[in-house]
């Protein structure tokens, strides 16, 4: 993530992004719904949420630690030179992601078969030296193909500074890896004749660390109409634990689920209660939290367009935005369970009878 564009003057150390994350969005004050109590459990029983059939479980369980580790070690290797926006390492990562989708048989979102959404260098306002690319793949829905569930993560990081490569294993090779493995699990369902009712968009954005540029560009130049986009599940730093959870590592911070849609929050809680049973921590969902993480990652460019979001986040740690954020420090057991939670949530949203309702502003 980045350090300051959208949400933190207070938390230079407690952010999940780079130095622009708070400037563009910190002034945004929309969507001020009542936040969820960090402790109180507001979830209904799963049986009362009418979750879809358990047949998605076999695909969720195909997301395994060995595959996650292989992909993450590749993306966070020195060969990718820290993946700074516009630089050769970022473009190499874009190519890797593209080839991954081709290998597993998932189509490009663009009708011409190009997985890359080109962003001109001028769009980055001097913060990048070269043009860059979002990578966007797509599974067409079987019954409601014109409704879109977006699963997103940024794949850029900080590049090389002071002769040291900032590999960004947690930030955000972890989220990028999760999106790829979630996509692969959905593709297994497609091949088995159980493709999702609604379309799935796998969105890998660039330029997050320098100002949420990739997601902003997509929101301004959407490949699929924003008015038909029903949710963005954004994954940014999900491979580690923070100091608060040293003794209770099976957790994830959720941010934004209740801001626009009561149904989304209830569904998210019910899915976790039924399947992954992680401790869901809403500390940073509080409007009064000084870190203002809700405004500081790529989901916000969907939320400000009245699209419900969930931001999945493990909090900051001692290696945040340092060259020591390396793949050997990732908790692959936790990454697996967190990726499975996102899969289950996307599965429910994509396959439920009724479209997710927006009931807040």
C-alpha positions in Angstrom: 0.0 0.0 0.0 1.1 3.5 0.2 2.1 5.8 2.9 0.1 8.9 2.6 -2.3 9.6 -0.2 -5.6 9.0 1.4 -5.5 8.5 4.9 -2.9 9.4 7.2 -1.1 12.2 8.5 -1.0 10.5 11.8 0.3 7.2 10.7 3.4 7.4 8.6 4.3 4.1 10.2 0.9 2.7 10.3 -0.2 2.9 6.7 -0.4 0.4 4.0 0.8 2.5 1.2 3.3 5.0 0.0 3.7 8.7 0.4 0.8 9.8 -1.6 -2.0 7.7 -0.2 -3.4 10.5 1.8 -3.2 13.6 -0.2 -5.9 13.0 -2.8 -8.4 11.2 -0.7 -7.9 12.5 2.8 -10.2 15.4 2.0 -13.0 13.0 0.9 -15.5 12.7 3.6 -18.4 10.8 2.0 -19.8 7.5 3.0 -19.9 8.3 6.7 -22.1 5.5 7.8 -22.0 4.3 11.4 -19.0 2.1 11.7 -19.0 -1.4 13.1 -18.0 -1.9 16.7 -14.5 -3.5 16.6 -15.6 -6.0 19.2 -19.3 -6.5 19.0 -20.4 -9.3 16.7 -23.3 -8.0 14.6 -23.6 -11.0 12.3 -26.7 -13.0 11.8 -26.5 -16.8 11.8 -25.3 -18.1 8.4 -28.6 -19.9 8.0 -30.4 -16.5 8.1 -28.2 -15.1 5.3 -29.3 -17.8 2.9 -25.8 -18.7 1.7 -25.5 -20.5 -1.5 -24.7 -24.2 -1.7 -21.5 -25.6 -0.2 -20.3 -26.8 -3.7 -18.0 -23.8 -3.8 -15.9 -25.3 -0.9 -14.1 -27.8 -3.1 -12.7 -24.9 -5.2 -11.8 -22.7 -2.2 -9.8 -25.6 -0.8 -7.8 -25.7 -4.1 -6.1 -22.5 -2.9 -3.1 -24.1 -1.2 0.0 -22.8 0.5 2.5 -24.4 -2.0 0.9 -22.6 -5.0 0.7 -19.3 -3.1 4.4 -19.6 -2.1 5.6 -20.3 -5.6 3.8 -17.3 -7.1 4.7 -14.9 -4.3 8.4 -15.9 -4.3 8.4 -15.1 -8.0 6.7 -11.7 -7.8 8.8 -10.6 -4.8 12.1 -11.8 -6.2 15.0 -9.5 -7.1 14.3 -10.2 -10.8 11.3 -7.9 -10.5 13.4 -5.0 -9.1 10.8 -3.8 -6.6 8.1 -3.3 -9.4 8.2 0.5 -9.4 5.5 2.0 -11.6 6.7 2.3 -15.2 10.0 0.7 -14.6 11.2 -2.6 -16.2 10.5 -4.7 -13.0 6.9 -3.6 -13.0 6.5 -4.4 -16.7 8.0 -7.8 -16.1 5.5 -8.4 -13.3 2.7 -7.3 -15.7 3.9 -9.8 -18.2 4.1 -12.6 -15.6 0.5 -11.9 -14.5 -0.6 -11.9 -18.1 1.1 -15.2 -18.8 -0.4 -16.7 -15.7 -3.9 -15.9 -16.9 -3.2 -17.3 -20.3 -1.8 -20.5 -18.8 -5.0 -21.2 -16.7 -7.3 -20.2 -19.5 -8.9 -17.0 -18.2 -9.6 -14.4 -20.8 -8.5 -10.8 -21.0 -11.1 -8.2 -20.0 -10.4 -6.2 -23.2 -12.4 -7.4 -26.2 -9.3 -7.3 -28.3 -7.6 -9.9 -26.1 -5.1 -7.5 -24.6 -4.8 -8.0 -20.8 -3.1 -4.7 -20.4 -4.9 -1.4 -19.8 -2.4 1.2 -20.8 -1.9 4.3 -18.7 0.0 7.2 -20.3 3.0 8.6 -18.4 1.3 12.1 -18.2 -1.5 10.6 -16.0 1.0 10.0 -13.2 1.7 13.7 -12.7 5.4 13.4 -12.7 5.6 10.6 -10.2 6.6 8.0 -12.7 9.0 8.4 -15.6 7.2 6.0 -18.0 3.8 4.8 -18.9 2.4 1.8 -17.0 -0.4 -0.8 -17.2 -3.2 -2.3 -15.2 -3.7 -6.0 -15.9 -7.3 -7.1 -16.2 -8.7 -10.6 -16.7 -12.3 -11.7 -16.8 -14.6 -14.7 -16.4 -18.0 -14.2 -18.0 -21.0 -14.9 -15.8 -23.4 -17.7 -16.8 -26.7 -16.1 -15.9 -26.1 -12.4 -15.2 -23.0 -11.6 -17.3 -23.6 -7.9 -17.2 -23.1 -7.7 -13.4 -19.5 -7.5 -12.3 -17.7 -8.6 -9.2 -14.2 -7.0 -9.0 -11.4 -8.6 -7.1 -8.4 -6.2 -6.9 -4.9 -5.8 -5.7 -2.0 -3.5 -6.6 1.1 -5.1 -8.0 3.5 -2.2 -8.0 5.9 -1.4 -5.1 8.7 1.0 -4.3 11.5 -0.2 -6.7 15.1 0.3 -5.9 16.3 2.9 -3.3 19.8 3.4 -2.1 20.9 0.4 -4.1 18.5 -1.9 -2.2 15.6 -3.7 -3.8 12.3 -3.2 -2.1 10.7 -6.5 -2.9 7.3 -5.8 -1.4 6.4 -9.3 -0.5 3.5 -8.4 1.8 2.9 -5.0 0.1 1.5 -6.2 -2.2 2.8 -9.3 -3.7 0.6 -11.1 -1.1 -2.6 -9.5 -2.5 -1.5 -10.0 -6.1 -0.8 -13.7 -5.4 -4.2 -14.1 -3.7 -6.0 -12.6 -6.6 -4.2 -15.0 -9.0 -5.0 -18.1 -6.9 -8.6 -17.0 -6.4 -9.0 -16.6 -10.1 -7.5 -20.1 -10.6 -10.0 -21.6 -8.2 -12.9 -19.9 -10.0 -11.5 -21.2 -13.3 -11.6 -24.8 -11.9 -15.3 -24.2 -11.2 -15.8 -23.0 -14.7 -14.1 -26.1 -16.1 -16.3 -28.3 -13.9 -19.5 -26.6 -15.3 -20.0 -24.5 -12.1 -19.0 -21.1 -13.5 -20.3 -18.0 -11.5 -23.7 -16.5 -12.4 -22.2 -13.0 -12.4 -19.0 -12.0 -14.2 -15.7 -11.8 -12.3 -13.1 -9.1 -13.0 -9.6 -9.7 -11.7 -8.0 -6.3 -11.5 -4.3 -5.8 -10.9 -3.6 -2.1 -10.6 -0.4 -0.2 -11.0 0.6 3.2 -9.5 -0.9 2.5 -6.0 2.3 3.4 -4.1 2.5 6.8 -5.8 -1.1 7.8 -5.5 -3.8 5.1 -6.3 -3.3 6.0 -9.9 -4.1 2.6 -11.5 -7.5 2.2 -9.8 -8.3 5.8 -10.4 -7.6 5.4 -14.1 -9.8 2.3 -14.2 -12.6 4.0 -12.5 -12.4 6.9 -15.0 -11.9 4.5 -17.9 -13.7 1.4 -16.9 -13.6 -1.7 -19.1 -16.9 -2.7 -17.7 -19.6 -0.1 -16.7 -19.3 1.1 -13.1 -23.1 1.2 -12.9 -23.0 -2.6 -13.3 -20.1 -3.2 -11.0 -21.7 -4.5 -7.8 -18.7 -4.8 -5.5 -14.9 -4.5 -5.2 -13.0 -6.9 -2.9 -9.6 -5.3 -2.5 -6.6 -7.2 -1.1 -3.7 -5.1 0.1 -1.2 -6.7 2.5 -2.6 -10.1 3.7 0.5 -12.2 4.4 1.8 -11.0 7.8 0.6 -10.1 11.3 0.9 -6.8 13.2 2.1 -6.4 16.7 -1.4 -6.3 18.1 -2.1 -9.8 16.9 1.2 -11.5 17.9 -0.7 -13.9 20.2 -3.8 -14.2 18.0 -2.5 -14.4 14.4 -5.6 -15.9 12.8 -7.3 -12.6 12.0 -7.8 -10.0 9.3 -8.8 -6.4 9.3 -11.9 -5.6 7.3 -12.5 -2.1 6.2 -15.5 -0.6 4.4 -17.9 -3.6 4.3 -20.7 -1.7 6.1 -20.1 1.7 4.5 -22.5 1.4 1.6 -24.2 -2.0 1.9 -25.6 -3.7 5.1 -26.0 -6.9 3.1 -22.3 -7.0 2.2 -21.3 -6.8 5.8 -23.7 -9.4 6.9 -22.8 -11.7 4.0 -19.1 -11.3 4.7 -19.5 -12.1 8.4 -21.7 -15.1 7.7 -19.3 -16.6 5.1 -16.4 -16.2 7.6 -18.4 -17.7 10.4 -19.4 -20.7 8.3 -16.0 -21.4 6.5 -12.8 -19.6 7.5 -13.5 -18.6 11.1 -10.9 -15.9 11.2 -11.2 -13.1 13.8 -12.5 -10.2 11.9 -11.1 -7.0 13.3 -12.9 -3.7 12.5 -10.6 -1.4 14.4 -9.7 0.6 11.2 -13.2 0.7 10.0 -14.0 3.3 12.6 -14.5 6.8 11.0 -12.6 8.3 13.9 -9.5 6.1 13.5 -6.7 8.5 12.7 -5.1 6.2 10.1 -8.1 6.6 7.8 -7.2 3.4 5.9 -10.6 3.4 4.2 -9.4 6.2 2.0 -5.9 4.8 1.4 -6.0 1.8 -0.9 -7.5 1.1 -4.3 -11.0 0.1 -3.2 -11.7 3.8 -2.5 -11.8 4.6 -6.1 -14.8 2.3 -6.3 -16.4 3.4 -3.1 -16.4 7.0 -4.1 -18.5 5.9 -7.1 -21.0 4.3 -4.8 -19.8 0.7 -5.3 -19.7 -1.4 -2.1 -16.2 -2.5 -1.1 -14.3 -4.6 1.4 -10.6 -3.9 2.0 -8.7 -6.9 3.4 -5.6 -5.9 5.4 -3.2 -7.4 7.9 -2.0 -4.1 9.4 1.5 -2.7 9.3 4.6 -4.4 10.7 8.3 -3.8 11.2 9.2 -4.5 7.6 6.5 -2.2 6.1 8.0 -0.1 3.3 11.5 -1.5 3.9 13.8 -3.6 1.8 13.3 -6.3 4.5 9.7 -7.0 3.3 10.7 -10.4 1.8 8.8 -13.6 0.9 10.5 -15.7 3.6 8.6 -13.7 6.2 5.1 -14.4 4.8 2.8 -16.6 6.8 1.5 -18.8 4.0 -1.0 -20.5 6.3 -2.6 -17.2 7.0 -2.4 -16.0 3.4 -4.2 -19.2 2.4 -7.0 -18.8 4.8 -7.4 -15.1 4.0 -7.4 -15.8 0.3 -10.1 -18.4 0.9 -12.2 -15.9 2.8 -12.1 -13.6 -0.2 -13.0 -16.5 -2.5 -16.0 -17.5 -0.5 -17.2 -13.9 -0.3 -16.8 -13.4 -4.0 -18.5 -16.8 -4.6 -21.5 -15.8 -2.6 -21.9 -12.4 -4.2 -21.4 -13.9 -7.7 -23.9 -16.7 -7.2 -26.7 -15.4 -5.0 -30.1 -14.8 -6.6 -30.4 -11.1 -5.7 -28.0 -8.4 -6.6 -26.1 -6.9 -3.6 -28.1 -3.9 -2.4 -26.7 -0.5 -1.8 -28.6 1.0 1.1 -26.3 3.7 2.5 -24.6 6.8 1.2 
